């Protein structure tokens, strides 16, 4: 009632202002003003109006702005991912690898070379596949595929687990979310690539952060020590020469200054590069690690990010009626991972999980009756 009363008063004010100033408004403003009146009238005269509908209408401009920014800056985000990753790889190969070859034992050298190159190959492969693989789209022609709803924007039937993406302007099969860092939607056919990319990039950042911790401390101390040496120059003042007052090293500090090696520009750049790499990889490891953990929990439950929100609302609705909601796409924790990773036999854990693999996921994304996996007959 307070909302209806406020809307009624606002409409009366607009109606009164419109009668007096209709002739005064320019032609450019008449159409937007009429459109705003129509929106307000639809909110007020609709019998199904509630607080959620009003909130969605108020927040719609924010969603529109986010969609526009994400759509236009998608390539910028992709460029940032490529540039930042390339900078870390450059520092690792041209700054740290020569140091490793000179100081580490043969066993540690083999470990760093093998793991580092494997991690790099996995990152590049899964990021490329995640950005270039279409997420999957429902058929736009008439067919016999069962559907659960009808998309009002695409004007096509929506199969189960499909949702409309306002940025891509189309429906996506098993949509998880639209990722600006991929400039692509995460759906049925590239969900595995997206999660694998997040996982291996998190492992790579953790590897750089842990293995480069001592180098970071040494580089930070070296730069800090050199900065103090420049500010506090050691020596004794020379007086009695009028305005020509300089600094002459004392006998006690002359030997120390000569014995210290010069701090060259190359040393400074090396230390700054190590600090940059450690700070960047540590930050990404924490942020991306949290995101990867969240998606791992969703995969274990057989959900996507959108389905998590829908299932929570449905569970609360049924709980009020004394009923329990069960996710129809949850085949069990282990089977959910088998379906997601496409594992059919034991060897696939190596060939399809730990090595780059471009195999397609289970099903076509239109139907989700994976009956054999419910009984766990796959010997994995």
PyMOL commands that set and color helices and strands:
alter all, ss='L'
color gray80, all
select helices_A, chain A and resi 2-21+27-45+51-72+74-103+106-132+191-211+213-231+251-259+265-301+305-320+333-341+348-354+371-374
alter helices_A, ss='H'
color red, helices_A
select strands_A, chain A and resi 149-151+156-158+163-165+170-172+177-179+184-186+236-237+247-248
alter strands_A, ss='S'
color yellow, strands_A
deselect
rebuild
show_as cartoon
